[in-house]
Amino acid sequence: MIRFISIRLLTYVILAFVATSFAYLLAASLMHPEEVLYPPAATEPVPHQTAQLYLNTRNINPDTPLFERYANWLGGLIRGDLGVTTGTNKSMVPVFDELKTRIPISLRLIVLGTVIGTALGIILGMVAAVRRDSLGDRASTLLAFFLLSLPTPVIILIVQQTNQLIMDGTGWGLPAINPINPLLEAGSWESIRYQIKALVMPTIVLALAAAASYSRYMKVTTLDVLGSDYLRTARAKGLTRGRAMNRHGLRMALIPMGQYFAFAVGGAFSGSLFVELMFNWQGIGRFVISAIAMADVNGTAGVVLYTAILTLISATFADFLQGALDPRIR
C-alpha cells in the first residue's frame, strides 16, 4: 500500500511540475503584460530606461529570451518565490501573498461543496440502482439530468431567486453576496454567523453539481455490481437486495468512485470560478480571471500551480481510498 501510494504521489508531483512549467511558458509567450503596463497608445510615452527597469524587475521583459525568464521563474519557485503580479498593479504584490490570502476562501467552497455533493450523490445513486424503475429512481434521474444540462451560472441564478422568493414570503433569507459584512465587528459572533450563512448558497450550488454527476456514475457502478455472480449468490442464500448490497456490493461499487473523486475536485474548482464572481467572493477564481485580463504571467502560473497541487492531493487521496477498498491494489 505504501509503495503504491508513493509511486502515484511521485508521478503526480512530476505531472504538477510539468503542467505548471507548461502554463508559465504558454502565458509568458502569449501574454503581453508590457502593453498593459505601458499601453502603446499612451499620451505620454514612458522613458525607455524606466520601462526596462519595470519589466526586468517583474521578469516579463519581452527582450529577454523566454527560457531565460523561465529559468529565473523556476529558480524563484525552488526558493518558494512565485514572483510578483505583473498586471496594472505597480506595487509589485507577491503572488504567494495573494494566493495565501485567497486560497482559504476558495477552499471553503471547494471542500464543502465536493464532500457534501459526493456523499449525497453516492447515496442517491446507490438507492436509485437498488430501487431501479421506482418513482424515486425516475425522479432522481430526471433531476440529475436537469442539473447536468444547466450551466453553473444558471444554477446560481435559480438558487439566488429561490432564496429571494423565500425572503419575500417569510422575511428570512440568506446573504446573496458579500461573505463579509463591513457593518459587523470583525471576529465577533455576529460576523462569524453572517459568514456561515453566506457560505450556504455557494455550497449548495457546488454540491448540486457534484451530486448530479456522482449519482449518475454511482448508479451505473452499482447496477454492474447488482448483476454480478457473487451478489446473486448472496441473494440466493436469502438476503434481500439491500442487505446483499450493504454486506458485499457496496465496497466494490465504491472502488471506481474513489478515482472519480480527483475529477470531482477539478470540476468543483471550475464551478467555483462562477460562484466566486456571482456571490462576490474574493478567492482564487476572481483572482485568476483578473490575472488573465491583466496579462499577469506570474499570477496565472501561480494559480495553475495551486490547481495542480489541489489535484495532486485529491488524486493521492483517491488512490488511498482505492487501496483501502480494493485489496488487490494493496
C-alpha positions in Angstrom: 0.0 0.0 0.0 2.8 2.5 1.0 4.7 1.6 -2.2 1.6 2.1 -4.3 0.8 5.5 -2.8 4.5 6.6 -3.0 4.8 5.8 -6.7 1.5 7.5 -7.5 2.5 10.6 -5.4 5.8 10.9 -7.3 4.0 10.6 -10.6 1.6 13.3 -9.6 4.4 15.6 -8.4 6.1 15.3 -11.8 2.9 15.9 -13.6 2.2 19.0 -11.5 5.6 20.4 -12.2 5.2 19.8 -16.0 1.8 21.3 -16.0 2.9 24.5 -14.2 6.0 24.9 -16.3 4.0 24.5 -19.5 1.4 27.1 -18.2 4.2 29.6 -17.4 5.8 29.1 -20.8 2.5 29.5 -22.5 1.5 32.6 -20.5 4.9 34.2 -21.0 4.9 33.6 -24.7 1.3 34.6 -25.4 0.5 37.3 -22.9 1.9 40.8 -23.3 2.0 42.5 -19.8 4.3 45.2 -21.1 1.4 46.5 -23.2 -0.8 46.6 -20.1 1.8 48.4 -18.0 2.7 50.8 -20.8 -0.1 50.9 -23.5 1.2 51.8 -26.9 -1.5 54.5 -27.2 -0.3 56.3 -24.0 -0.3 60.1 -24.4 3.0 60.4 -22.5 5.5 57.7 -23.5 7.4 56.2 -20.6 11.2 56.6 -20.8 12.8 53.5 -22.2 15.1 53.1 -19.2 12.2 53.3 -16.8 10.2 50.8 -18.7 13.1 48.4 -18.9 13.6 48.6 -15.2 9.9 47.8 -14.5 9.8 44.9 -16.9 13.1 43.4 -15.7 12.0 43.7 -12.1 8.9 41.7 -12.9 10.8 39.2 -15.1 8.5 40.0 -18.0 10.8 41.8 -20.4 10.0 40.6 -23.9 13.5 41.4 -25.0 14.8 38.7 -22.6 14.7 35.2 -24.1 11.8 33.2 -23.0 13.8 30.3 -21.5 15.9 32.8 -19.5 12.8 34.2 -18.0 11.6 30.7 -17.3 14.9 29.8 -15.6 14.5 32.9 -13.4 11.0 32.0 -12.5 12.0 28.4 -11.8 14.8 29.5 -9.6 12.3 31.6 -7.6 9.8 28.7 -7.4 12.5 26.4 -5.9 13.0 29.1 -3.2 9.3 29.4 -2.6 9.0 32.7 -4.5 6.4 32.8 -7.3 7.3 36.3 -8.4 5.1 39.5 -8.3 1.9 40.4 -10.0 2.7 41.7 -13.5 -0.6 43.5 -14.4 -1.5 47.1 -13.9 -0.7 46.8 -10.2 2.7 48.6 -10.0 3.0 48.0 -6.2 4.5 44.6 -7.0 2.4 42.4 -4.8 4.0 39.0 -4.3 1.9 36.3 -6.0 2.5 34.0 -2.9 0.9 36.6 -0.6 -2.2 36.9 -2.9 -2.6 33.1 -3.0 -2.1 32.8 0.7 -4.9 35.2 1.3 -7.3 33.8 -1.3 -6.8 30.1 -1.1 -8.6 29.6 2.3 -11.6 31.5 0.9 -11.8 29.2 -2.2 -11.1 26.0 -0.2 -14.1 26.6 2.0 -16.3 26.4 -1.1 -14.5 23.6 -2.9 -14.1 21.2 0.1 -17.6 21.7 1.5 -19.2 21.5 -1.9 -17.3 18.4 -3.0 -17.7 16.5 0.2 -21.5 17.2 0.6 -22.1 16.7 -3.2 -20.1 13.4 -3.2 -21.8 11.9 -0.2 -25.3 13.0 -1.5 -24.6 11.7 -5.0 -23.3 8.3 -3.7 -26.4 7.8 -1.6 -28.8 8.8 -4.3 -27.1 6.8 -7.0 -27.0 3.6 -4.8 -30.7 4.0 -3.8 -31.7 4.6 -7.4 -29.9 1.5 -8.5 -31.2 -0.8 -5.8 -34.8 0.5 -6.4 -34.5 0.7 -10.2 -37.5 1.9 -12.1 -39.2 3.2 -8.9 -40.7 6.6 -8.7 -37.7 7.8 -6.6 -35.3 6.5 -9.3 -37.1 8.3 -12.1 -37.3 11.5 -10.1 -33.6 11.5 -9.2 -32.6 10.6 -12.7 -34.7 13.5 -14.1 -33.4 15.9 -11.6 -29.8 14.8 -12.2 -30.1 15.3 -16.0 -31.8 18.6 -15.5 -28.9 19.9 -13.3 -26.2 18.5 -15.6 -27.8 20.2 -18.6 -27.7 23.6 -16.9 -24.6 25.9 -16.9 -23.3 26.8 -13.5 -24.4 30.5 -13.7 -27.9 29.3 -14.4 -27.9 27.1 -11.3 -26.6 30.0 -9.3 -29.4 32.3 -10.5 -32.0 29.6 -9.6 -30.6 29.3 -6.1 -30.5 33.0 -5.7 -34.0 33.5 -7.0 -35.3 30.8 -4.7 -33.7 32.5 -1.7 -35.2 35.8 -2.8 -38.7 34.3 -3.0 -38.3 32.8 0.5 -37.1 36.1 1.8 -40.1 37.9 0.2 -42.6 35.4 1.7 -41.1 34.9 5.1 -38.8 37.8 5.7 -35.9 35.4 6.4 -33.2 34.6 3.9 -29.5 34.0 3.3 -27.0 36.7 2.2 -26.9 36.7 -1.6 -23.5 38.4 -2.0 -20.5 39.6 0.1 -19.5 36.9 2.6 -18.2 39.6 5.0 -20.5 42.3 6.4 -18.5 45.5 6.8 -21.0 46.8 9.3 -20.2 44.0 11.8 -17.2 43.9 14.0 -14.5 41.6 12.6 -14.1 38.4 14.8 -17.4 38.9 16.6 -20.0 36.1 16.8 -22.4 38.1 14.6 -19.7 38.4 11.9 -18.9 34.7 12.1 -22.6 33.8 12.0 -23.0 36.0 8.9 -20.1 34.3 7.2 -21.6 30.9 7.9 -24.9 32.0 6.4 -23.2 33.5 3.4 -21.4 30.1 2.8 -24.7 28.2 2.5 -25.8 29.2 -1.0 -22.5 28.9 -2.8 -22.0 25.5 -1.2 -25.5 24.4 -2.3 -24.6 25.3 -5.9 -21.4 23.3 -5.9 -23.0 20.4 -4.0 -25.8 20.2 -6.5 -23.5 20.0 -9.5 -21.3 17.3 -7.8 -24.3 15.3 -6.6 -25.9 15.2 -10.0 -22.7 13.9 -11.6 -21.9 11.4 -8.8 -25.4 10.0 -8.6 -25.3 9.0 -12.3 -21.9 7.4 -12.0 -22.7 5.7 -8.8 -25.9 4.2 -10.3 -24.0 2.7 -13.2 -21.4 1.1 -11.0 -24.0 -0.2 -8.6 -26.0 -1.8 -11.4 -22.9 -3.6 -12.5 -22.4 -4.9 -9.0 -26.0 -6.0 -8.7 -25.6 -8.1 -11.8 -22.5 -9.8 -10.5 -22.4 -13.6 -9.7 -21.3 -13.1 -6.1 -24.3 -10.8 -5.3 -26.7 -13.2 -7.0 -25.3 -16.0 -4.8 -25.8 -13.8 -1.7 -29.4 -13.2 -2.7 -30.0 -16.9 -3.3 -28.9 -17.5 0.3 -31.9 -15.4 1.5 -30.5 -11.9 1.7 -32.6 -9.1 0.3 -31.2 -6.9 -2.4 -30.5 -4.1 0.0 -28.8 -6.3 2.6 -26.7 -8.1 0.0 -25.6 -4.8 -1.4 -24.6 -3.4 2.0 -22.7 -6.5 3.0 -21.0 -7.5 -0.2 -21.6 -5.0 -3.0 -21.1 -1.5 -1.6 -17.3 -1.8 -1.4 -17.0 -3.0 -5.0 -19.3 -0.2 -6.2 -17.2 2.4 -4.4 -13.9 1.3 -5.9 -14.3 3.2 -9.2 -15.8 6.1 -7.4 -12.6 6.7 -5.5 -10.7 7.5 -8.7 -13.5 9.8 -9.8 -13.0 11.9 -6.7 -10.0 13.7 -8.2 -12.0 14.8 -11.2 -14.8 16.0 -8.9 -12.4 18.3 -7.2 -11.3 19.7 -10.6 -14.9 20.2 -11.5 -15.6 22.0 -8.2 -12.7 24.4 -8.9 -14.1 25.2 -12.3 -17.6 25.8 -10.9 -16.1 27.9 -8.1 -14.9 30.5 -10.7 -18.5 31.4 -11.5 -19.6 31.0 -7.8 -17.0 33.5 -6.6 -17.9 36.0 -9.3 -21.6 35.9 -8.8 -21.5 35.7 -5.0 -18.7 38.3 -4.8 -16.2 36.0 -3.0 -12.6 37.3 -3.2 -11.0 33.9 -3.8 -8.8 32.2 -6.4 -11.5 32.3 -9.0 -11.8 36.0 -9.1 -8.0 36.4 -8.9 -7.3 34.2 -11.9 -9.9 36.0 -14.1 -8.4 39.4 -13.2 -4.9 37.9 -13.8 -5.7 36.7 -17.3 -7.5 40.0 -18.1 -4.4 42.0 -17.0 -1.9 39.6 -18.6 -0.5 38.7 -15.2 2.0 36.0 -16.2 3.3 35.2 -12.7 -0.3 35.3 -11.2 -1.6 32.9 -13.9 1.3 30.5 -13.3 0.7 30.6 -9.6 -3.0 29.7 -9.9 -2.0 26.8 -12.2 0.4 25.6 -9.5 -2.3 25.8 -6.9 -4.8 23.8 -9.0 -2.0 21.3 -9.8 -1.3 20.8 -6.1 -5.0 20.6 -5.3 -5.5 17.9 -8.0 -2.3 16.1 -6.7 -3.7 16.0 -3.1 -7.2 14.9 -4.3 -5.7 12.2 -6.6 -3.5 10.9 -3.9 -6.4 10.7 -1.5 -8.4 8.9 -4.3 -5.7 6.4 -4.7 -5.6 5.9 -0.9 -9.4 5.2 -1.0 -9.0 2.8 -3.8 -6.2 0.9 -2.0 -8.3 0.8 1.2 -11.4 -0.5 -0.7 -9.7 -2.9 -3.1 -7.3 -5.5 -1.5 -6.0 -6.4 -5.0 -4.2 -3.0 -5.2 -2.6 -3.5 -1.8 
